[in-house]
C-alpha cells in the first residue's frame, strides 16, 4: 500500500458505520483500491501517474464501466 492508501485504510477499515471495505478488490477487468459492497462504493487513490492524458482517459473509461454496475466512485489525488 502507498502511504496515502494506508491513511485511508486506517479510517475506513474499522468504522462507526459497520461497513466492510475490501482492499484491491476486482471489479470487471479492474482492481479497485477500496470497495464496499453494501454501500456500492469504490474509493480510488490516484498517484501522479494518473495525471497523464492516456491514464486519465483509461480512468474515465474505468469509471464509466464501474458506474454501469451501479457503483459510486470517489477519487482522491495522493
Secondary structure, DSSP 8 states (H G I E B T S, - for coil): --HHHHHHHHHHSS-TT----EEEEEETTEEEEEEETTTTEEEEEE-GGGGSHHHHHHHHHHHHHHHHTT-EEEEEE-
